Amino acid sequence: MTYQKFAYLYDSLMEDVPYDRWVDWVLALSRKYQVDGNEVLDLACGTGELSVRLAKAGLSVAGVDLSEDMLAVAQVKAETNALKIPFYHQDMTELTSLGTFDMVGIFCDSLNYLPEEEDVVKTFAGVFQHLKPGGLFLFDVHSLFKMDVIFHDSPFTYNDEDISYIWECFPSEHPHSVEHELTFFVRDEMTGQYDRIDEYHYQRTYEIEQYKSFLLDAGFELLEISGDFSAEWPKPEAERILFAAGKPK
């Protein structure tokens, strides 16, 4: 997964993503669990769309991403909105020297891009070290239902005057994992011709009990689990599972 060219297509393809629901979720839980401060670390921040929205909601935000191209887009976006958001080029499995925060989030199923259990374990350990006592760790992942039913062998297509794509999903070697093969056709504004861009992505998820085990082993207190931005326990056909954990004071 490179994201080199995909970074500049990302926002136009994600216009329907409910970013404001993540913002509402973060704000609601920060109030519910009486978080003392407003400093947020947005891991795997991508093009900074959610970082910017969190900052506009009054939070002090820093972003981290593995892709320099994504971060370049995020920096321009922050500057365009007259926001001072520091962005850092780091791997979320190897976080270092970022300071401590009142909240840390891994949103938009970004955690599912980690290929091995060890990567999740290392990420949770890094989050714990960068979280203040009493702070919140918030993340969401694809459900087993989405990975095993919705994604499996399901082609998705999108056709627009400037961008079209074919997105195919295949079961991968690990349980509850998929391979995404994406082919984009992007119109060149100067020539009117279409350039082809190929992307490969891999995602993997785990059972809820496994995520709970990862959290407890890292030292967190499990606060709540919900499905699809509801306040309820995930239903069998929920597509997104949301976790809230706390670092003991």
C-alpha positions as YAML, in Angstrom:
chain: A
units: angstrom
residues:
- id: 1
  name: MET
  ca: [0.00, 0.00, 0.00]
- id: 2
  name: THR
  ca: [1.73, 3.17, -1.17]
- id: 3
  name: TYR
  ca: [-0.85, 5.99, -1.06]
- id: 4
  name: GLN
  ca: [1.58, 8.04, -3.20]
- id: 5
  name: LYS
  ca: [-0.89, 8.91, -5.94]
- id: 6
  name: PHE
  ca: [-3.97, 7.80, -4.03]
- id: 7
  name: ALA
  ca: [-3.38, 10.60, -1.48]
- id: 8
  name: TYR
  ca: [-4.40, 13.20, -4.06]
- id: 9
  name: LEU
  ca: [-7.58, 11.33, -4.99]
- id: 10
  name: TYR
  ca: [-8.59, 10.40, -1.47]
- id: 11
  name: ASP
  ca: [-10.80, 13.34, -0.52]
- id: 12
  name: SER
  ca: [-12.80, 13.34, -3.74]
- id: 13
  name: LEU
  ca: [-13.53, 9.63, -3.24]
- id: 14
  name: MET
  ca: [-14.45, 10.01, 0.44]
- id: 15
  name: GLU
  ca: [-17.03, 12.78, 0.19]
- id: 16
  name: ASP
  ca: [-19.73, 10.55, 1.72]
- id: 17
  name: VAL
  ca: [-17.68, 9.48, 4.75]
- id: 18
  name: PRO
  ca: [-19.51, 10.62, 7.93]
- id: 19
  name: TYR
  ca: [-16.60, 12.52, 9.48]
- id: 20
  name: ASP
  ca: [-18.91, 14.61, 11.64]
- id: 21
  name: ARG
  ca: [-20.13, 11.48, 13.39]
- id: 22
  name: TRP
  ca: [-16.58, 10.80, 14.58]
- id: 23
  name: VAL
  ca: [-16.32, 14.38, 15.81]
- id: 24
  name: ASP
  ca: [-19.60, 14.06, 17.70]
- id: 25
  name: TRP
  ca: [-18.45, 10.74, 19.15]
- id: 26
  name: VAL
  ca: [-15.16, 12.18, 20.39]
- id: 27
  name: LEU
  ca: [-16.83, 15.22, 21.95]
- id: 28
  name: ALA
  ca: [-19.57, 13.16, 23.58]
- id: 29
  name: LEU
  ca: [-17.15, 10.69, 25.16]
- id: 30
  name: SER
  ca: [-14.77, 13.42, 26.32]
- id: 31
  name: ARG
  ca: [-17.70, 14.93, 28.23]
- id: 32
  name: LYS
  ca: [-19.04, 11.60, 29.45]
- id: 33
  name: TYR
  ca: [-15.71, 10.50, 30.91]
- id: 34
  name: GLN
  ca: [-14.75, 14.00, 32.05]
- id: 35
  name: VAL
  ca: [-11.46, 14.27, 30.22]
- id: 36
  name: ASP
  ca: [-9.46, 17.08, 31.82]
- id: 37
  name: GLY
  ca: [-7.89, 18.62, 28.70]
- id: 38
  name: ASN
  ca: [-8.50, 18.97, 24.97]
- id: 39
  name: GLU
  ca: [-5.27, 17.72, 23.38]
- id: 40
  name: VAL
  ca: [-5.91, 15.02, 20.78]
- id: 41
  name: LEU
  ca: [-3.49, 12.84, 18.82]
- id: 42
  name: ASP
  ca: [-5.06, 11.71, 15.53]
- id: 43
  name: LEU
  ca: [-3.18, 8.58, 14.43]
- id: 44
  name: ALA
  ca: [-3.29, 7.56, 10.78]
- id: 45
  name: CYS
  ca: [-4.74, 10.99, 10.09]
- id: 46
  name: GLY
  ca: [-4.48, 10.65, 6.31]
- id: 47
  name: THR
  ca: [-5.29, 13.88, 4.50]
- id: 48
  name: GLY
  ca: [-6.22, 15.55, 7.78]
- id: 49
  name: GLU
  ca: [-9.93, 15.83, 7.12]
- id: 50
  name: LEU
  ca: [-10.88, 14.64, 10.58]
- id: 51
  name: SER
  ca: [-7.97, 16.48, 12.23]
- id: 52
  name: VAL
  ca: [-9.26, 19.75, 10.76]
- id: 53
  name: ARG
  ca: [-12.82, 19.07, 11.87]
- id: 54
  name: LEU
  ca: [-11.71, 18.21, 15.39]
- id: 55
  name: ALA
  ca: [-9.67, 21.40, 15.53]
- id: 56
  name: LYS
  ca: [-12.65, 23.44, 14.32]
- id: 57
  name: ALA
  ca: [-14.66, 21.87, 17.15]
- id: 58
  name: GLY
  ca: [-12.26, 23.44, 19.64]
- id: 59
  name: LEU
  ca: [-9.77, 20.64, 20.25]
- id: 60
  name: SER
  ca: [-5.99, 21.00, 20.12]
- id: 61
  name: VAL
  ca: [-5.00, 18.43, 17.51]
- id: 62
  name: ALA
  ca: [-1.79, 16.80, 16.29]
- id: 63
  name: GLY
  ca: [-1.75, 14.30, 13.44]
- id: 64
  name: VAL
  ca: [0.44, 11.33, 12.56]
- id: 65
  name: ASP
  ca: [0.58, 9.36, 9.34]
- id: 66
  name: LEU
  ca: [2.90, 6.96, 7.55]
- id: 67
  name: SER
  ca: [2.36, 8.60, 4.16]
- id: 68
  name: GLU
  ca: [4.28, 11.79, 3.43]
- id: 69
  name: ASP
  ca: [1.94, 12.50, 0.54]
- id: 70
  name: MET
  ca: [-1.10, 12.28, 2.80]
- id: 71
  name: LEU
  ca: [0.59, 14.62, 5.27]
- id: 72
  name: ALA
  ca: [1.39, 17.11, 2.51]
- id: 73
  name: VAL
  ca: [-2.32, 17.27, 1.65]
- id: 74
  name: ALA
  ca: [-3.19, 17.55, 5.35]
- id: 75
  name: GLN
  ca: [-0.77, 20.45, 5.90]
- id: 76
  name: VAL
  ca: [-2.24, 22.44, 3.02]
- id: 77
  name: LYS
  ca: [-5.74, 21.74, 4.30]
- id: 78
  name: ALA
  ca: [-4.87, 22.98, 7.79]
- id: 79
  name: GLU
  ca: [-3.22, 26.13, 6.44]
- id: 80
  name: THR
  ca: [-6.20, 26.81, 4.16]
- id: 81
  name: ASN
  ca: [-8.43, 26.70, 7.23]
- id: 82
  name: ALA
  ca: [-6.02, 28.92, 9.22]
- id: 83
  name: LEU
  ca: [-5.40, 26.14, 11.73]
- id: 84
  name: LYS
  ca: [-2.11, 25.33, 13.44]
- id: 85
  name: ILE
  ca: [-2.02, 21.54, 13.44]
- id: 86
  name: PRO
  ca: [1.38, 19.84, 13.74]
- id: 87
  name: PHE
  ca: [1.70, 16.77, 11.55]
- id: 88
  name: TYR
  ca: [4.29, 14.07, 12.11]
- id: 89
  name: HIS
  ca: [5.61, 11.42, 9.76]
- id: 90
  name: GLN
  ca: [5.65, 8.27, 11.87]
- id: 91
  name: ASP
  ca: [4.49, 4.67, 11.81]
- id: 92
  name: MET
  ca: [1.77, 4.19, 14.42]
- id: 93
  name: THR
  ca: [3.39, 0.90, 15.42]
- id: 94
  name: GLU
  ca: [6.57, 2.79, 16.36]
- id: 95
  name: LEU
  ca: [5.42, 6.03, 17.99]
- id: 96
  name: THR
  ca: [8.14, 8.06, 19.65]
- id: 97
  name: SER
  ca: [8.70, 11.43, 21.32]
- id: 98
  name: LEU
  ca: [5.33, 13.02, 20.58]
- id: 99
  name: GLY
  ca: [4.53, 14.02, 24.15]
- id: 100
  name: THR
  ca: [1.37, 13.03, 25.98]
- id: 101
  name: PHE
  ca: [-2.25, 13.76, 25.10]
- id: 102
  name: ASP
  ca: [-5.66, 13.80, 26.74]
- id: 103
  name: MET
  ca: [-7.11, 11.67, 23.95]
- id: 104
  name: VAL
  ca: [-5.66, 9.47, 21.23]
- id: 105
  name: GLY
  ca: [-7.77, 8.29, 18.30]
- id: 106
  name: ILE
  ca: [-7.37, 5.85, 15.44]
- id: 107
  name: PHE
  ca: [-10.37, 6.54, 13.26]
- id: 108
  name: CYS
  ca: [-11.89, 5.47, 9.92]
- id: 109
  name: ASP
  ca: [-10.92, 1.79, 10.42]
- id: 110
  name: SER
  ca: [-7.25, 2.72, 10.01]
- id: 111
  name: LEU
  ca: [-6.26, 0.10, 12.59]
- id: 112
  name: ASN
  ca: [-7.44, -2.59, 10.17]
- id: 113
  name: TYR
  ca: [-4.52, -1.82, 7.86]
- id: 114
  name: LEU
  ca: [-2.05, -3.37, 10.31]
- id: 115
  name: PRO
  ca: [-1.22, -6.83, 8.95]
- id: 116
  name: GLU
  ca: [-0.15, -8.70, 12.09]
- id: 117
  name: GLU
  ca: [-1.36, -9.08, 15.68]
- id: 118
  name: GLU
  ca: [2.05, -7.89, 16.83]
- id: 119
  name: ASP
  ca: [1.46, -4.59, 15.02]
- id: 120
  name: VAL
  ca: [-1.77, -3.99, 16.94]
- id: 121
  name: VAL
  ca: [-0.04, -4.87, 20.22]
- id: 122
  name: LYS
  ca: [2.82, -2.45, 19.50]
- id: 123
  name: THR
  ca: [0.38, 0.30, 18.49]
- id: 124
  name: PHE
  ca: [-1.65, -0.05, 21.69]
- id: 125
  name: ALA
  ca: [1.55, 0.03, 23.76]
- id: 126
  name: GLY
  ca: [2.64, 3.22, 21.99]
- id: 127
  name: VAL
  ca: [-0.75, 4.83, 22.49]
- id: 128
  name: PHE
  ca: [-0.61, 3.98, 26.21]
- id: 129
  name: GLN
  ca: [2.77, 5.71, 26.51]
- id: 130
  name: HIS
  ca: [1.49, 8.84, 24.74]
- id: 131
  name: LEU
  ca: [-1.72, 9.13, 26.76]
- id: 132
  name: LYS
  ca: [-2.02, 11.10, 29.99]
- id: 133
  name: PRO
  ca: [-3.36, 9.31, 33.08]
- id: 134
  name: GLY
  ca: [-7.14, 9.51, 32.92]
- id: 135
  name: GLY
  ca: [-7.02, 10.00, 29.15]
- id: 136
  name: LEU
  ca: [-9.16, 8.33, 26.49]
- id: 137
  name: PHE
  ca: [-8.16, 5.97, 23.69]
- id: 138
  name: LEU
  ca: [-10.82, 5.84, 20.95]
- id: 139
  name: PHE
  ca: [-10.77, 3.69, 17.83]
- id: 140
  name: ASP
  ca: [-13.06, 1.95, 15.39]
- id: 141
  name: VAL
  ca: [-12.63, -1.16, 13.26]
- id: 142
  name: HIS
  ca: [-14.50, -3.11, 10.62]
- id: 143
  name: SER
  ca: [-16.75, -5.80, 12.06]
- id: 144
  name: LEU
  ca: [-16.44, -9.47, 11.22]
- id: 145
  name: PHE
  ca: [-19.69, -9.12, 9.29]
- id: 146
  name: LYS
  ca: [-18.26, -6.43, 7.05]
- id: 147
  name: MET
  ca: [-15.00, -8.28, 6.44]
- id: 148
  name: ASP
  ca: [-16.45, -11.76, 5.98]
- id: 149
  name: VAL
  ca: [-19.71, -10.96, 4.21]
- id: 150
  name: ILE
  ca: [-19.86, -7.49, 2.68]
- id: 151
  name: PHE
  ca: [-16.30, -7.34, 1.37]
- id: 152
  name: HIS
  ca: [-15.80, -10.92, 0.24]
- id: 153
  name: ASP
  ca: [-15.87, -11.24, -3.53]
- id: 154
  name: SER
  ca: [-17.82, -8.02, -3.83]
- id: 155
  name: PRO
  ca: [-16.87, -5.70, -6.70]
- id: 156
  name: PHE
  ca: [-17.62, -2.01, -6.23]
- id: 157
  name: THR
  ca: [-17.61, 0.55, -9.01]
- id: 158
  name: TYR
  ca: [-17.75, 4.31, -9.28]
- id: 159
  name: ASN
  ca: [-18.12, 6.34, -12.45]
- id: 160
  name: ASP
  ca: [-17.70, 10.10, -12.69]
- id: 161
  name: GLU
  ca: [-16.55, 12.45, -15.41]
- id: 162
  name: ASP
  ca: [-13.17, 13.01, -13.74]
- id: 163
  name: ILE
  ca: [-12.61, 9.83, -11.72]
- id: 164
  name: SER
  ca: [-13.80, 6.25, -12.15]
- id: 165
  name: TYR
  ca: [-12.72, 3.12, -10.36]
- id: 166
  name: ILE
  ca: [-13.16, -0.62, -10.11]
- id: 167
  name: TRP
  ca: [-12.69, -1.99, -6.59]
- id: 168
  name: GLU
  ca: [-12.49, -5.73, -6.07]
- id: 169
  name: CYS
  ca: [-12.17, -7.54, -2.73]
- id: 170
  name: PHE
  ca: [-10.83, -11.03, -2.09]
- id: 171
  name: PRO
  ca: [-10.45, -13.14, 1.05]
- id: 172
  name: SER
  ca: [-6.84, -13.15, 2.24]
- id: 173
  name: GLU
  ca: [-4.77, -15.74, 4.10]
- id: 174
  name: HIS
  ca: [-5.61, -14.71, 7.65]
- id: 175
  name: PRO
  ca: [-9.06, -15.10, 9.21]
- id: 176
  name: HIS
  ca: [-11.22, -11.99, 8.80]
- id: 177
  name: SER
  ca: [-8.88, -10.35, 6.30]
- id: 178
  name: VAL
  ca: [-9.34, -9.05, 2.76]
- id: 179
  name: GLU
  ca: [-7.24, -7.84, -0.13]
- id: 180
  name: HIS
  ca: [-8.46, -4.79, -2.04]
- id: 181
  name: GLU
  ca: [-7.43, -4.32, -5.64]
- id: 182
  name: LEU
  ca: [-8.36, -0.87, -6.95]
- id: 183
  name: THR
  ca: [-7.98, 0.48, -10.46]
- id: 184
  name: PHE
  ca: [-8.57, 4.21, -10.95]
- id: 185
  name: PHE
  ca: [-9.00, 6.13, -14.18]
- id: 186
  name: VAL
  ca: [-8.31, 9.81, -13.57]
- id: 187
  name: ARG
  ca: [-8.93, 12.51, -16.14]
- id: 188
  name: ASP
  ca: [-5.98, 14.80, -16.90]
- id: 189
  name: GLU
  ca: [-7.28, 18.38, -16.96]
- id: 190
  name: MET
  ca: [-4.73, 19.46, -19.55]
- id: 191
  name: THR
  ca: [-5.07, 16.65, -22.11]
- id: 192
  name: GLY
  ca: [-8.52, 15.29, -21.32]
- id: 193
  name: GLN
  ca: [-7.05, 11.80, -21.36]
- id: 194
  name: TYR
  ca: [-7.42, 9.31, -18.51]
- id: 195
  name: ASP
  ca: [-4.48, 8.02, -16.49]
- id: 196
  name: ARG
  ca: [-4.67, 4.60, -14.90]
- id: 197
  name: ILE
  ca: [-3.61, 4.17, -11.25]
- id: 198
  name: ASP
  ca: [-3.50, 0.75, -9.55]
- id: 199
  name: GLU
  ca: [-3.61, 0.36, -5.77]
- id: 200
  name: TYR
  ca: [-3.40, -2.67, -3.51]
- id: 201
  name: HIS
  ca: [-4.67, -2.53, 0.09]
- id: 202
  name: TYR
  ca: [-4.88, -5.15, 2.81]
- id: 203
  name: GLN
  ca: [-7.15, -5.09, 5.86]
- id: 204
  name: ARG
  ca: [-7.59, -7.41, 8.80]
- id: 205
  name: THR
  ca: [-9.87, -7.37, 11.80]
- id: 206
  name: TYR
  ca: [-10.40, -9.47, 14.92]
- id: 207
  name: GLU
  ca: [-13.18, -10.60, 17.19]
- id: 208
  name: ILE
  ca: [-14.32, -8.13, 19.82]
- id: 209
  name: GLU
  ca: [-12.91, -10.33, 22.58]
- id: 210
  name: GLN
  ca: [-9.49, -10.20, 20.95]
- id: 211
  name: TYR
  ca: [-9.50, -6.40, 20.87]
- id: 212
  name: LYS
  ca: [-10.52, -6.40, 24.53]
- id: 213
  name: SER
  ca: [-7.57, -8.66, 25.30]
- id: 214
  name: PHE
  ca: [-5.17, -6.39, 23.38]
- id: 215
  name: LEU
  ca: [-6.41, -3.40, 25.38]
- id: 216
  name: LEU
  ca: [-6.25, -5.02, 28.80]
- id: 217
  name: ASP
  ca: [-2.78, -6.44, 28.13]
- id: 218
  name: ALA
  ca: [-1.58, -2.93, 27.23]
- id: 219
  name: GLY
  ca: [-2.82, -1.60, 30.58]
- id: 220
  name: PHE
  ca: [-6.06, 0.07, 29.50]
- id: 221
  name: GLU
  ca: [-9.43, -0.01, 31.23]
- id: 222
  name: LEU
  ca: [-12.21, -0.93, 28.82]
- id: 223
  name: LEU
  ca: [-14.95, 1.69, 29.02]
- id: 224
  name: GLU
  ca: [-17.45, 0.84, 26.30]
- id: 225
  name: ILE
  ca: [-18.04, -0.88, 22.98]
- id: 226
  name: SER
  ca: [-20.73, 0.13, 20.49]
- id: 227
  name: GLY
  ca: [-21.77, -0.41, 16.90]
- id: 228
  name: ASP
  ca: [-22.28, 1.96, 13.98]
- id: 229
  name: PHE
  ca: [-22.16, 5.16, 16.11]
- id: 230
  name: SER
  ca: [-25.05, 4.04, 18.27]
- id: 231
  name: ALA
  ca: [-24.90, 3.87, 22.05]
- id: 232
  name: GLU
  ca: [-25.74, 0.17, 21.92]
- id: 233
  name: TRP
  ca: [-23.75, -3.05, 21.85]
- id: 234
  name: PRO
  ca: [-22.99, -3.97, 18.21]
- id: 235
  name: LYS
  ca: [-25.78, -5.83, 16.47]
- id: 236
  name: PRO
  ca: [-24.91, -8.96, 14.41]
- id: 237
  name: GLU
  ca: [-24.93, -6.98, 11.16]
- id: 238
  name: ALA
  ca: [-23.15, -3.91, 12.47]
- id: 239
  name: GLU
  ca: [-20.43, -2.81, 10.06]
- id: 240
  name: ARG
  ca: [-18.29, -0.69, 12.38]
- id: 241
  name: ILE
  ca: [-17.29, -1.46, 15.96]
- id: 242
  name: LEU
  ca: [-16.27, 1.49, 18.18]
- id: 243
  name: PHE
  ca: [-14.11, 1.11, 21.29]
- id: 244
  name: ALA
  ca: [-13.45, 3.49, 24.16]
- id: 245
  name: ALA
  ca: [-10.71, 2.71, 26.65]
- id: 246
  name: GLY
  ca: [-9.07, 4.71, 29.42]
- id: 247
  name: LYS
  ca: [-5.62, 4.97, 30.94]
- id: 248
  name: PRO
  ca: [-5.92, 4.59, 34.73]
- id: 249
  name: LYS
  ca: [-5.14, 7.70, 36.77]
...
